[in-house]
């Protein structure tokens, strides 16, 4: 069975897809919270933490234009408006989590989750496309294949502060993931 957060991301994807479709169709009644509530209802008991779903759906839907503008240069051959709606929303979720959720979702878990959504709901090539675009985003955001934002922040803070004699230069806290595992994300 899918983890609670994975199930939550599936509901977010479904909700964002519906929200975007209804907005493009000119439906003035399209509200992300109402759509999420409808989509979450059958899974509420299995899901547990519904706030994760509402927060992610609100955050991503509130950033459609910003996320699309950031994604466009990462896939220049594919105008964002021509990318399949499922793939576009998977990319939005993945990029949002890369940028704003690194404290709770390790970057590579965010990419893996997006790839899994693309495999499950996209076309045959969706997972490769999503992996490529989010891999580019990862390199642009972190400039280092092996560091999370928290690790970089800790490293930068240590460089800025004078080090006491005999103080260790590397701690377990800096190298520990500290976030979710792939199974609990």
Residue, then its C-alpha position, 0 to 999 in steps of 0.5 A: x500500500x502507498x504511504x500516507x504522503x504518497x497517497x496525499x500527493x496522488x490526491x493533490x495531483x488529481x485536485x490540481x488537474x481538476x482545478x486547472x481544467x475547471x479554471x481554463x473552462x471558465x468555471x468561477x466556482x472552482x475552489x481548490x479547498x472544495x475540490x480537495x475536500x471532495x477528492x480526499x473524502x474516500x481516502x480520509x481514514x487511510x490518509x490520516x494527515x489531511x493537512x499535508x494534502x490541503x497545504x500542498x494543493x493550496x501552495x502549488x495552485x497559488x504558484x501556477x504562474x510562478x512555477x510554470x515560468x521557472x519550469x519553462x527554461x528547464x524544458x525549452x523545447x516544450x512550451x509549458x502550455x503544450x505539456x500534458x496537464x498531468x505532467x505539468x501538474x506533476x512537475x509543479x508539485x515536484x518543483x514546489x517540493x524541491x524549492x519549499x519543502x526541503x526541511x521535511x522532504x529530502x530533494x531526491x525523495x521529492x524527485x522520486x515521488x514526482x517520477x512515481x506519479x508520472x509513471x502511474x498517471x502519465x504517458x509512457x515517456x512522462x517519468x523520463x521527462x519529469x525526471x530530466x526536468x526535475x533533475x535540472x531543477x535540482x542542479x540549479x537549486x542546489x548546485x551540488x548533487x550531494x547537499x540539501x538546503x539545510x546542509x548547505x545552510x549549516x555549511x555556510x553558517x560554519x564557514x561564516x563563524x570562527x571555529x574554536x580550536x579543537x572543534x570538529x569540522x563535521x557533525x553527524x547532524x550536518x551529514x544526516x538526512x533528517x527528513x523523510x525516507x522514500x517509504x514515508x514521504 
